[in-house]
Amino acid sequence: MQVIPVLDLLDSHAVRAMRGQRDDYRPIRSSLAGTSEPVTLARALVDASGARTLYVADLDAILGRGDHAHVVAELCSALPRCEIWLDAGFADYAAMRALFERIAAARSVSSATTSASAPARRPTLVPVFGSESLREPGALAAARADGLAPILSLDYRAGQLIADASLVHTLRDAQATWPARVIAMTLDQVGSYAGPDLSTFARLVAAAPPGTTVIGAGGIRTQDDLLAAAAASAAGWLVASALHDGRLDIAALQQHMP
């Protein structure tokens, strides 16, 4: 099972997420680095977890307050061996494509001002379509047709799927429309140290078509929580607070992780 570190961006800072109450998020204080500067902290998260994947939540974009295209471009350049999963509140395919193009343009400008030495392998930028933001049912199929490998995040609060009323059935019950990777995102658990929501996760695993990879998110406190998630057939789990607070010994955990 993968431990996938999470970087939450708000007002150009990495912030500490807490139960999805975004107005209360503040710049992170992390044991991994003495800064909330996103690129430095992203490197520290990847180093601490040994991950090859970084989940980035652009909270300004999710809240409709602009975006962090230049920061994401910097992350792509700084982490050339990572797959970066980007949740930026995509309502439809057009919004996703527009942001990806701005990120690509920012990367081109950055590359033009750096050395001409052979570049490292370019990272893969993966769009995450969150159910709380999605408004176009065909967005995931359009992204797949564009050669991408989109991820669907099914966002829950108080046990209920957060989605536009017109899409609840499609997202919750029409599993044939799901992409190859799905995230079970329980916002109540994020940053809460309340433990992972294994019941919601188990329901999605049971409903998922064969071959679907299901990833959990939120609530991890200790090694035991991650082992429980692995035992529940999680392919990966999004983790932030427990990494920032130094609660996980990833090297020791990997000896017992499936």
Order of alpha helices (4+ residues) and beta strands (2+ residues): beta-beta-beta-alpha-beta-alpha-alpha-beta-alpha-beta-alpha-beta-beta-alpha-beta-alpha-beta-alpha-beta-alpha-alpha
